[in-house]
């Protein structure tokens, strides 16, 4: 059974930084495009960033471009999201998954940006 374990969230002031991690028990991790999603209260889950497998090409939601950086360590089967210059509107639960045919969602990690 595929599992994703997200960590690294917390409470941070506007302008601060956090680094999220996602450990995946996915044997084909290195072959899969991986993505970070977020879901704010009362809103639908949205894809924030994704990274391809072969070339590690990245793509970002317009609202996070220039502030967030997605990366991966295939040997550790771990996905990362470096978040800088955080804004209150980034407050959400963050999840990782495969954008193509997503698996069961993990618990996510809460990110709260507030002064």
MOZIRA-V972775 format. One line per field, one symbol per residue. ss: DSSP state (h for helix, s for strand, l for the rest). phi: phi as a letter, one per 30 degrees, with the letter a starting at -180 (. if undefined). psi: psi as a letter, one per 30 degrees, with the letter a starting at -180 (. if undefined). Layout:
# MOZIRA-V972775
ss->???
phi->???
psi->???
This chain:
# MOZIRA-V972775
ss->lllssssllssslllllsssssssllllhhhllssssssllllllssssssllllllssslhhhlllssssssllllssssssllllhhhlsssssslllllllllllsssssll
phi->.dbbccajdlcbdejdbbbcbbcccbdcedccdbbccbbdeibddbdcabbdddchdcbbdedceiccbcabbddchbcbbdcchdbedddaccbcacechededddibdcbcac
psi->kkkkjklflakklkfalljkljkkijfgeffkkllklljlkgllkkkellkleefhklklkeffkfekkklljeefhkkljkjlhkleffklkkllljejikakkaflkkkkjk.
